């Protein structure tokens, strides 16, 4: 008896991945083995960069807070230390947003911790 393979399901699996690799360069979009490798590598990068994104944003927020705090005669370390001592529970994301978009509010916070 001949071997039976489910070509419908196999083709559907391949088409699903080839659809995901649309827009890639040369054979990365239409040659099955290359496209599969590209797709899997892309998933790896996506997982890694979801973690890296959080680090990059925290770094950006710290840079912005430091720049704004220095305009008021205090560096980042001193500013965050005094915030913690006075139990002011604003996180870095909010502080960076205030520093960029509402300098008067940030200045009020700096004056309150001095």
HELIX and SHEET records of a PDB file:
HELIX    1   1 UNK A    7  UNK A   20  1                                  14    
HELIX    2   2 UNK A   26  UNK A   28  5                                   3    
HELIX    3   3 UNK A   32  UNK A   71  1                                  40    
HELIX    4   4 UNK A   76  UNK A   85  1                                  10    
HELIX    5   5 UNK A   92  UNK A  101  1                                  10    
HELIX    6   6 UNK A  103  UNK A  113  1                                  11    
END                                                                             
